[in-house]
Amino acid sequence: MNYHFYDFVGILGVIFILGTYFMLQLGRMSSSSVSYIVLNGLGAAFILYSLLYEFNMSAFIVEAAWLLISLMGLGRLYLARKRAK
């Protein structure tokens, strides 16, 4: 088995997503925090990057949706903070 840079990036993405979910379950992170949303979005983006080299349609759909949902969450946070000012 050959280990490539895109494999490393994809695994880093998995660590980001699973790590943030784990921290959420431990109560150490809020699902509405910027760090939670950004780390989830980065995780999805990193996995999508790895899929450019070893494509899998079902994984692509899940990670694209995960990234879009994260971007939507960031947008909502931005608008809520803008309204609060």
Secondary structure by P-SEA (a helix, b strand, c coil): ccccaaaaaaaaaaaaaaaaaaaaaacccccccaaaaaaaaaaaaaaaaaaaacccaaaaaaaaaaaaaaaaaaaaaaaaaaaac
